[in-house]
Structures are given as C-alpha cells and as structure tokens.
Amino acid sequence: MLASTSEEDINTYFLLYAMNKFLVIVLVSIISITNIHAQKHEYYDTKHEVGVTVGVDALSQVVSAIADFTSILVSAAATTAVTGGYYTGHYSYGDKSFSPAISVEYYYHVNNIIGLGGFLGYNSLKRDMYAEWTNNSDGTHRKELTGKASRYNVSLIPGAKFDWVRKKHFGFYSKFALGVTLMFEKQKDDDSKGTDYKDTVVIPNGQLSLVGLEAGSTHLRGYMELGFGEQGLLLAGVKYKF
C-alpha cells in the first residue's frame, strides 16, 4: 500500500512538473508573439511620413534651360527699342547656375501598401545677361555684362506611394505624382532704361520614381530614389514616420 502510494506520488509529481513546464513554454511563447506583434503593430501604425529631399536635374530646370531661346527673342526686341535704332542689339547669356531641387513631401498610409499625399518643390536657374551691340553705322561690335536672368520654379504635386517591401528597418517602394509647376521668369538690366522682363508660365509636371529605398529606425530614415520628374533624376533625403 505504501509502495503504491509512493508510486502515485511520483507520477503526480512528474505530471505536475510536466504541466508546469508546458505552461511556462506556453506563457513564453505568448509573450514572444505578443512582443513581435506589438513591434509590427507599432511600426505599421506609423500612418504618417514627412520628408525633405534634395535632387538633381529637376524637370522644370531642364525646361528652363531649353526655354532660353524664346527669352532671347523677347529681349532682343526690347533692347533694339532702347537703342532708338542707332544700334542693333541682342542678349546673350553666361553659364547656367542651378540651385538644388528641394522638396518637402508628406504621405498618409491608408493601408500597408498605399500612401497618399504629395510634395511641394522649389528650384531656380540664374544666368548673367550680356548685351551685344553692333553699331549700324560702322559695324563695330561690343559686349558687356548688363544684368541677371533668372527663373524660380515652384511646384505642387499630389501623388501616391506604393510600399512593396515594408520592414522594421528597411523599405522598397515606388512613387507616382502629377501636378503643376509655376515658372517665374525675370530678366533685369542693371540700367534702369534697359529691359525689365517678367513672365509666369504654368506647366503640368510630376514625378515617377520606380526605385525607392529607405533604411533606418521605425521612425527616422534616410532614403534615395531613381526616377524622372520635378524631384530629379536622383534624389536623397530624410523622413520621419509617426
């Protein structure tokens, strides 16, 4: 009887031990799964992202450079009028000086893949203006620095971002945006009697970035994109996600 009781006690002991081990494993598993879920949940709850980018070869800068021919025609007519017919003159331009294409963007993630928002972009182009004069009487020619020509481009481009890979410390995405750019042009002679030409043009514009990579923490990341449009052919920046 005693031997039987001892055997039951031993079996009970091992059963309780096994149950305790099982409960510990279950509890550890639940805690681990909860922590993992909490980390993912915390990251995927970053619905908002705000970024600042710097790019090269923005579309409006390319357009600005190509559009110089039209500006020369307008300026030639103006400078000829100033001479009173004694000289024939036209403007020529010095080397181009571009500012970086700077943009501030915001996207709101409606789900884990799609983010809706857009960006506000700015860039500029400046060139020295030279007046080239030909004396109509003796044919002599002279050239002198006379002022500045500039274009300031401001863009408002709504868009969408598509997160193909969305990890805790890494992301791969594409971006498409379409909007408008206001191109403010000014050409001003240093001489008050010279040309003071101003014009504003509105053009459709956008950005297509097929390859976008981001890396960092769940909240602060650096990123770069290869694409075409108003943010540039190559751009890089920093974003904050919350």
Disulfide bonds with the S-S distance in Angstrom:
none
